[in-house]
Amino acid sequence: MADPQFPPKWDEVLVNRFLDSIDGEAESSRREIQKSWEENIRQVRGDQWRLQRSPYFLANIIKNQVRRKVASLTEGKLQFHVGALRPDLDKASQIIYQTIKSVLDRSSIEDVNWRLGQFAMTLGSAFVGSSYDSTTNEIGVPFIDPRRVWLDPGLSSPEEMDQAQYVRIDTVLPLADIRRRFPGRGLLVKPSDRYSSYVEGSLRSKTTILGSVLQAMPRPYRPGTPTKAGPIPRAELREYWVRDPQINDDGSLKFPGGRHLIRSGSVLLLDEANPYWDGGWPIDMLVWDIEYDQAWGQDEVQDLRRIQEAINRSGDAWILNLLLGSNFKIIADSDALDPDQWEKLDSEAGLIIRKRPNRSLEYQAPVAPSDVIPGALSGLIQLTDLLTGNVDRGGADSPARASSALEGLQLAKQTLIRAVARRMETMWERMGQKLISRVFQFYTSDKVLYQQGPSREWVSYTFERQKLLMDDKGRTRPAEERQQMFKDFKFMVTPGSSLAQTRIQRTMAALQLRSATGFVPSVRRILEEADLGNAEELIREGLEELKTLPPPPPVKGRGGRS
């Protein structure tokens, strides 16, 4: 049964009208949200001075705060495990774990996390995908720029992403790639002047083709300015994931997992049911801080803008006054030198004051510079640290504190950072659940994968499809159950694993417990917590070295006798 609001499949005119209405709603709802994005990026880049002259003092406080906080958030490697929701699937869960670990290592998960943190702190939100590339037969976890994403305005939180009525992702590709990916209809796509042209003779222009692609705002050339066609023709692809409620005559959904459409301009390139078994959208969202009225998060740059401006204006005025007050003073009659000789003097090394002959002139000596302004600047910088959570304002640590107290203070310093870490871990748990589904769906034969070993070396891992489909007793699951097998497993992230301080704290706690009990936890567990390399290899090397060492001297009793 056709729904009048949702056009039938491949009715190109009606589909384009429907997608145009989605574009209008999505772009209108994001217009207010993205107003601060461009300004935030300029602030992080350091483009913040608004006076005509060059500044005497300019410090990019915001960039420093962003880098420090994101570095603290991502300095450790994400740790996770895959748990079985049935008692006879432990071996299969290990296969899934090793496979997903290989996928994440190949996708450079540390770099993805760094970009997620940079964009989320600057713009408030960032995205990561869970896609499958049929040309390479690989599952990927790419970072997705938030400026390329358009969301259903009814979405209230990132946890509800899969329930969004639609998600749009924009991509700009060379025309040759589009025609290779979509043979036949790809030939109908025409290059876009917006992404294939550039302003002739404007190499220093800040508005580039890439900037235009990401911002989806003005063209990369100014109206009325001569442009030139670039060497690579490009076009924009708009990819839609739509929750289509149309039903068949028997009452079943036509698109039970949603509808997937791709178009370029008015050329419809793809219209299909959601190809993924889990029925969700292949994208997940990280918000830096919660926004109460919509899903897009809040950034931290806006909170720091005025403080940074106060720091730079105060610092500039202070340095300027120091320069003027420390110069030499030359006081002379206006006719003391010939005009050409006066022109040879400048005020770079001194302040020149001309007076009329036989006229008095009084000059007040400058006030000696004080430490008021430097102290104020230091206080403002500490205020930015307090707002971002990069340092603790509780005072210096006493050397007499116990080690457990020091660990507690270190953890307290990262309260705000740990709050963001929890949101990032929740996002990766949602993403990891989709990766489990992708492994069952797309890795249909044995293949060799590569992952980083405990000592950060690349090692191979052989994925065996048949073992994945077996339980611990070697029984193969029926074919009709395989499309739902991914629901028998749970992807779980170790809390705080991306924070180096968490690992240090856990290692110190393990060492203290070992010292107190003598046997709990095991040396192997302590080495794994410390992440010093392959625990088994380290234990083996330690035992071999112990055999070569001389025996310890006998313990002497009282009076020096053994």
N, C-alpha and C positions, 0 to 999 in steps of 0.2 A: 504494500500500500504506500503510495507516494505521499510525502509530507510536502505541502505547498511551500514551506519555508526552506526546504532542502531540495535542490534540483536533482534530477536523476543522473546516474553516472553517464559521463561523456556527452551530455547536452551542453556543448561548449559555451553557447551564448548565456544560458541560464546559470551555468557554473561560474562564469566570469562575473556576472552581476552579483551573485551571492558572495563571491570572494571580495569583490569591490566593497560590499557593505561591511564585511569583516574588517577590511583595511581601514575604512572610515571610522569604525567604532574603536579599533585598537589604537590607531594613531591619535585620535582625539583624546582618548583616556590617558595616553602616555605623554601628551604634550606638556601638561603641567609638571609631571614627574621629572622630565628630562631637562627642565629649564636650567637647573644648576649644574648639569653634567659638564658642559663645555667650560664653565668657569672653574669647576673643581679640577679639571685636567690642567688648565692653565696654572692654577695655584701649585699643583704638585710639580709641574715642569719648572716653576720658578718665574713665570711670566706674571709678575705681580706689581711692578713699579709703575705708578701712574703719573709721575711728574715729567716735565719736559726734559730736564737735565738728567745726567747719569747720577746714580746714587753714590754717596760716599760710604754707605753701610747697607748691605743687603744680605740677609741670611734666609735660606730656604728651610724654615723650621718645619713646615708641613711635610716636605719630602722626607726629611730625616725621621719624623715621627712615623710616617707610613712605612718606611723601610725597616725601622726597628721593630715595630709591632708585628708586621708580616713575617719578619725573620724569626721572631720569637714564636710565632704561631706555626711555622713550617720547618723549624730547624731539625726536627726528628722525622724519621720515616714512619708513615702510617702503618700501624700494625692491625691485623684483622684475622679472623678465623671463620670458617664455615662450619656451622653446626647442623647435624641431622635431626629432623623432627620425628624420626622413627628410629627404633633401637637397632635396626639391622642395616644401616646405611653409612656406617662410619668410614668404610673404605672409599665409597663414592664421594663422601664429603671431602676426603683428603685429595682426591683427584680434582674436584672442583676448586679446592683451595690452591693447589699448585698451578692449575690452568689460569685462574683469575690473577694470581700473582705474576705469571708470565705476561698476561695482557697489560696489567698496570705498569710493570717494569718497562715493557716495550713502548708504552704510551708516555714515558717520562713523567710519572705521577708527581714527582717532586716539583718539576717545572709547572705542571698544571695547577698544583696547590699554590705555588707562588703567584701565578697570574690570577688565580681566584681571589687570593687575599688582596693583591694590589688593586684590582678593579672593584671588589666589593667594598673596601675601605674608602675608595675614591668616589664611586658612584652609588654605593648602597647595595648593589646586587651583582651577581656574576653567575654564569651557567656552565655546566659541563654536560657533554653528550655521552650516549652509550649506543653507538651506531655499528652497523655491520657493512663492510665494503665487499660486495660480491666479486669485484675485479681482482682483489688480493686474497679473498677468503679470510679476512682478518676482522676481529672485533676491535674497535677503537674507543678511546675515552678522550675525546678532544675538548679543549677549552673553547667556550663560545662567548664571544664578546656581548655584553648586555645591550649594546647599541644596535645589535642585529636581531634582537628578539622582541616580539610583540605578543602580549598576553591578553587573555580574556579578562575584562575589567571586573568580572564577578569573582575572580580568584582572590581569596582572602589570605592565604598563607602558602609558603612553598611546599608544605607537606601535602597539600591538595592538588599538586600540579597535574597528576593524572586525571583528576576530575574536571579540569578546565575544559570549557566548551570548545576552545580552540587555542592553538599556539602557532605563531608564524615565525619562521627563521629565514632571514635574508642572506643570500650568498652571491657574490660576484665572481663569475668564472670566465675564462677565455672562451670565445665562441667555439673554438675547436674542441674543447673538452665537453661543452654542452652537446654538440652534434655527435660526439663519440658516445656519450652516455645515453642519449636519446636518439637513436638512429631513426630516420624518417621524419618525425615531427620536429626534431632538432634543426632540420634544414630551414624551417619556417621562422626561426628566431633571428632577429636582426640585431646588429651591434648597437649599443646605446651610446649616444654622444656624451652622455653624462659620465660614463666610466671609460670611454675610449678616446677622449679628447683631453687636451691640456692647453693651458695658456701659453702661447708662444712667447719665448723670451722672458718668462717669469720663473726662473729656477729657484728663486728664494721665496716664492710665495708660500705662505703657511697653509693654504688650502690645497691639498694634494688629492690625487685620485683616491688614495687609500683613506684619507680623512673623509672624503665624500661618501665612500662606500660604507664606512662605519657609522657615520652620523646620519646617513640617509636624509641629509638636509640640503644645503645649497649645492649647485653644480660646481665642478672643479674649475670652472671658468666664470669670470664675471660677465654679466650681460653687457654687450657692446664692446667687449674686448676680443680682439682677433684670436681665434683658436686654431689648433692644428690637430689632425687625426693622429692618434698614437700608433705605434707599431703593432700593438696587439689589440684586435677587436674584442670587446668584452660585452657581457650582458648580465643583467641581474636575474637571479632565480629566487622566487618566493615559494617557500615550502610550508604547507599547511597541514596541521594535524587537527581534525575536526571530529567532535563527538556527534555523529549523525544518528538520529533516533528513528530513521525510516525502517519500516517492517515489511516483511514479505506477506504473501497471502495467507500463509499458515501461522502468522503471528510471530515468527522469529525475526530477529534483527538482520537487516541487510548488511550492516557493518557492526558486528558485535564488539569489535575492539576499536572502533573508530574508523575514520576515513583519512586517507593520505593523498594529498594533491600537491602538484608542483606546476607552476606556470612561469612564463617569462613574458611580461607585457600581457597581451591578450591571447597568447599561444599556450594552450593547455598541453603540458608535456606528460603528465601522469595523473591518473585518477584510479585509485585502488583501495581495497580494504587495508587497514593497518597490518603490515606483514609480521609484526612481532607477536609471539605467543602470549606474552604477559598482558597484552591489551593496553599498555601504558604508553605515554609519550617518551621518546628516546632523548629526554633532556631533563635535568634536575637543576634546582636553583639554590644558591647560597645567599642568604641575606645577612648583612653585617650587623644590623640592629633592626628591631621590629618596628614597622610602620603600622600604626593602629587602624588605618582606614583602607589599606590595600596591601597586596602581596609584595610590591617593590619595597626594598629595605631602605634604611636611613644610612647616610654616609657619615664620616667624622670630619671631613674637610671643612664643611660649613661651620662647624663648631670652633675651628681653629683659625678661620680667616681673619677675624677682627683682632685676635691676639697677635697673629703674625704681623699684621699691618701696624699695630701699636709698637711692636718690637722694632720693626724696620724704620718707622718714622722717628721713634725716640733715638735709636742708634744713629740714624743719619744726622739728626740735629746735633747730637753729642759730638760726633766726629767732626762735623763742619765747624762747630764752635771751638773745638780743640785746634783745628788747623788755623782758623783765623786768629785765635788768641795766642798762638805760639810763634807767629811770624815776627820778623824784625820790622821795626817802624822807621821810615825815612820821612823826616819833616824838613821841608826846605821851602825857600821863597819860590814863587812861581817863575821868577826870572833868573833863578840860580843856574839854570842850564839852558842851552839853546834848544829850540823845538826838536831838531833831529836827535839831540842827545837824550831828551826826555823819552823819545820813542824807543830808544835802545833799552830803557828800563822796563821791567814788567813786575807784576805783583805776585809772581810765583814764589819767590823766596822771601818776600817782605811786603808790608803794607805801605804804599806810597801816599803821602799826604802833601798836597801843594797848598801853600798859603800865600796871601798877598804880602808884599814887603812892608815892614814896620807894622804889621798886624799881629795881634796875639792869637794864639791857638792853644787850647787846653786839651790834653788827651788823657783820658782816664785809663789807668792800667787795667788789664783784664783780670777778672777774678780767677784765682787758681782753680784748676779743675778738681772737682770732688768725686767721691765714689758713689754719689746718690744715683746717677743715671746707670752706671754699671750694675749697681745693686738692684735697681728696678728691672733692668733687662734680665738679670739672673732670676729674679722672682717670677717674671712672666714666662721664662723658659721652663721653670719648674712647674708653673701652672699648666703648661701644655703637657708635660709629663704626667701630671696628676689626672688630667682629663682623658688621656689615652691609656693610662694604666701601664706605661712603660717603666716606671720606677715606683718605689715605695716612699711615702712621705713620713713614715713613722719614726725616723731618726736613725742614727748610726747604730750598728750592731755592736754589742759589747763582746770583747774577746772571751769573756768568762762564760758566755752562754753555752749551754749544752748543745751537742750536735743535733739532737732532735728538735730543739728550739730553733736552731738556724734553718733546718729544713722547713719547719713550719713558716718561718718568715719568708723564705724564698718562694714558697707556694702562695703566700698571701700577696706577694708582689705581683703575681700574675693572675689576680682575680678576674680582671676585665678580659685579659687575653684568653683565659680558660673558658670564659663564657662564650667567646666567639668560637673557640675550639670545639665546644659541645655542639654548636650549630653546624660546624663543618663536618663533624663526625656523623651527625644525624643525616646530613646530605649524602655522605658516602655510603651509609647503610642502605639508603633508598636506591642509590646507584648500583651498589653491589648486588642487591636483589635482582636487578634487571640483568646484570652480567651473568648471573647463574642461569637465567632463562636463555640468554644468548648462547651460552656454551651448549646447552642441550639442543637448541634449535639449529645452530649453524656449524658446529664442529661435528660433522657426521662421519668422519673417518679419522684414522690415526694420523698424527702429525707431530713434528718436532718443534717445540717451543723453547725460547730462551728466557732466562730470568737471572737476576743478580743473586749470587750465593751469599752465605753468611759473611764472607770476607770481601764482599763487593765485586767479586769476579763474575763474569758471565758464564753460566753453566746451562747445559741443555736439559730439557725435560720432555719426555715422550708421552704425549697424550694418547691414551688407548680408549677408544670409543666404547668397545664392548664391555670393558670393566666398569665404565661409568654407568651402564645400564643394569649392572648386577647388584644384588644385595651382598651382605657379608658372607653368606653361605653359597655364593656362586649361582644363584637363581636369577635368570634374566626376566626383567619386567615385561609384561605383555605390550605389544605394539600400540594398542589403543590407550595405554596409560602414559606413554612417553611424552606426550605434549603437555601433560600436567605434572611431570616429575619434578620440575623446578620448585614446585610449592612444598616439597618435602625437605627443603634446606633453608637455612637462615644465615644471612651474611651479617656478621657482627664486628664492629670496630672496637679495639681496646681503648677505653676512655683515657684521654690525655696522651695518647701515644705519639702525637705529632709534636709534643712539647719535650724538649731535652731535659728540662728540670724534673718532669714526671719520672723519666727513666732513672735519673740520678737518685731521686728520692726513693724509688722502689728498690734500687740496688743497695742503697745505704741501709734501708730497713731489712733487706735480706741478710746483709752482712752482720747486722746487729743481732738478728734472730739466730743466725748460725753461731755467732760467738756465745750467745746465751745457752743454746741447746747442745751445740757440738755436732749435730747431724742434720738439722732442719733449717733451711731448705738445702737441697743438694748443691754441690759445686756446679753441676751442669746447669741448674736453674739460675744460679747467681750469674754465671757467664752469659746465659741467654738474656737476662734482664739488662746486663751491662752492654750487650750488643758489641762485644769485642771481636767477634768473628765466629767461626764454626766451633761450637762448644766442645763437640767430640774431638776435634782436631787439637784444640787447646789442651784438653785433659790428657790426650795421648802424648803430646809434646812435653807436658809437664812431668808425666810419669817417666818418660825416657830420660829427661834431664836429671830427675831425682836419683836415678840409678847411677849416674856418673859422679854425683857429689860424694865427698868423704863423709863417713858417719860422724854424727855430732859427738863432742867430748862427753864423757860420763858426768853425771850430775854429782857434784861434791857435797858431802854432808858437812856437819858442823866441825870446825877445826881444820877444814881443808882436806879431810880424808874422803876418799871416794867410797 
